Structure formats: C-alpha cells, structure tokens
C-alpha cells in the first residue's frame, strides 16, 4: 500500500503552521531545502525516511502523528504538553 503523501504533507504543514514556523525555518532544522519542503507539503514529492525522521524531530512529534489520519489530533496533543 502506497503512503498518502498528500495527507502526510498536509499534516506536516499543519504542524509547522501551528508552531508559527516558516518553511525556511523547518527546512533548515530538518536539513532539506525550502523547495523540497514545499513539494512535500503539497504531496508532490515522495518523502524519504531520513527527511521524514528529521521533520518529525524538528516538529517535536512522533512519526506516527504524521502518518495516521488522527495525526492532527496527535499533533495537537503534543502541542498541549
């Protein structure tokens, strides 16, 4: 089963925005270019595992929160801690 890259990208974007981060800030922390992050957030790029791990860490979220449909709820819970 192919991952839903568009949904994952949307969750990454939502988490970034909820933290008040720019694409440039998150991209720098994750070690990717802002253009790559933009493609990831739009679901136009397949997300490689190292970048995914770095993005989750930069957002202080468990990877599962970005993978699952309940990612928005999990992301909010992580923010509320």
Order of alpha helices (4+ residues) and beta strands (2+ residues): alpha-alpha-alpha-alpha-alpha-alpha
